[in-house]
Amino acid sequence: MNKILTIVIPSYNMEKYLDRCLSSLIVDNDLMDRFEALIVNDGSKDRTSEIAHGYEARFPGTFRVIDKENGHYGSCVNAGLAEAEGDYIKILDADDFFAAGFSDYLSFLEKTDADLVLTESISVDEDGNMLSKTSFHLPPNETAVVNLLNDSGIKHLDHFNITWRTSLLKEMGYRQTQGISYTDLEWSTLPSSRIASVAYCPATVYCYLRGRIGQSVDIGYRKNNMWMENQVVLGIARRYESINECMLPGNALLFKNLTAFLIQQVYFHYLVNFPHSLDEAELVSFDKSLLETSKTLYDAVSDARDVRKFGTFHYIRDFRKKGTRKTLKYAFVDACIAIGSIFRKH
């Protein structure tokens, strides 16, 4: 039977979480034949492979294990995409899991022909308690042209909410950067240059675990590896610049908006989120490289930030003017943030 969906599950030393992840994919028997789950074991040193092969033995028509040498996240995605047989493809990180909306989502995929399908997601803590939810203000259950995303003001997509048509990725020769972290940003942006249609399935599908020690979004990890995110974002910017004139206007605008958001986040991490943990020299280098790569994207970044009741602070503009964060304006911002945190605690 033809598979409607391929789920790629990059897995490295995930014995603590993998069973919950894979068990969330157990649905009604008639749906189990409609998708495949490719568990890509990235040279794990724990019981990850054992757990994965256990599911493969129980559900041989659905679960399949790809054991490989360690090559990091991007290599897992590439390995899964190369063997994907489903009409659509989605990434599920091994420490995350699917929600009850998975069944409705599978039924939706059988009826749509969109290049991109968006679904809802929630973030959860270690106990499964919901922390936040992501939804989209789009017409549900309808296929529309890509301009719908631009008209709706969507400027950011997480891989949690994304399902791509598999043939789209294979035809464009999509390959994710290997050997470094944060390459999920490529998955969330690069295929947007080619899509013609989008559909919104209003089902909560993805549960994203937030707060796990060692996650790439954790400041402890970012402190030594933020340069990787910088490298990935600059690579996306170079891709935008190289194909900008070849894209249809709607795709060019969407790609530009998605990339500009990622660029803005880099500045935000260094200047606002984690200014005393990250190396400012890295941001100076990033800023210079971005300007050399794409003046369009360099100028497209939004940097307005409200500082309590004191007004709006253009943190990127000020950094570029001074070449450093060591200014009176930033000292004032830090003081406002510190005061705000004190009030929140009380």
HELIX and SHEET records of a PDB file:
HELIX    1   1 LEU A   18  SER A   23  1                                   6    
HELIX    2   2 ASN A   29  MET A   32  1                                   4    
HELIX    3   3 THR A   48  ARG A   58  1                                  11    
HELIX    4   4 HIS A   72  GLU A   83  1                                  12    
HELIX    5   5 PHE A  102  LYS A  111  1                                  10    
HELIX    6   6 ASN A  147  ASP A  151  1                                   5    
HELIX    7   7 HIS A  159  ASN A  161  5                                   3    
HELIX    8   8 THR A  166  GLU A  171  1                                   6    
HELIX    9   9 ASP A  184  TRP A  187  1                                   4    
HELIX   10  10 LEU A  190  SER A  193  5                                   4    
HELIX   11  11 ILE A  219  ILE A  243  1                                  25    
HELIX   12  12 ASN A  244  CYS A  246  5                                   3    
HELIX   13  13 PRO A  249  PHE A  268  1                                  20    
HELIX   14  14 HIS A  269  ASN A  273  3                                   5    
HELIX   15  15 GLU A  280  THR A  293  1                                  14    
HELIX   16  16 LYS A  295  ALA A  300  1                                   6    
HELIX   17  17 TYR A  315  LYS A  322  1                                   8    
HELIX   18  18 LEU A  328  LYS A  345  1                                  18    
SHEET    1   A 7 PHE A  63  LYS A  68  0                                        
SHEET    2   A 7 PHE A  35  ASP A  42  1                                        
SHEET    3   A 7 LEU A   5  SER A  11  1                                        
SHEET    4   A 7 TYR A  88  ILE A  91  1                                        
SHEET    5   A 7 ILE A 162  ARG A 165 -1                                        
SHEET    6   A 7 LEU A 116  VAL A 124 -1                                        
SHEET    7   A 7 MET A 130  THR A 134 -1                                        
SHEET    1   B 8 PHE A  63  LYS A  68  0                                        
SHEET    2   B 8 PHE A  35  ASP A  42  1                                        
SHEET    3   B 8 LEU A   5  SER A  11  1                                        
SHEET    4   B 8 TYR A  88  ILE A  91  1                                        
SHEET    5   B 8 ILE A 162  ARG A 165 -1                                        
SHEET    6   B 8 LEU A 116  VAL A 124 -1                                        
SHEET    7   B 8 SER A 197  LEU A 209  1                                        
SHEET    8   B 8 PHE A  97  PHE A  98 -1                                        
SHEET    1   C 8 PHE A  63  LYS A  68  0                                        
SHEET    2   C 8 PHE A  35  ASP A  42  1                                        
SHEET    3   C 8 LEU A   5  SER A  11  1                                        
SHEET    4   C 8 TYR A  88  ILE A  91  1                                        
SHEET    5   C 8 ILE A 162  ARG A 165 -1                                        
SHEET    6   C 8 LEU A 116  VAL A 124 -1                                        
SHEET    7   C 8 SER A 197  LEU A 209  1                                        
SHEET    8   C 8 THR A 143  VAL A 145 -1                                        
SHEET    1   D 2 ALA A 304  ASP A 306  0                                        
SHEET    2   D 2 THR A 312  HIS A 314 -1                                        
END                                                                             
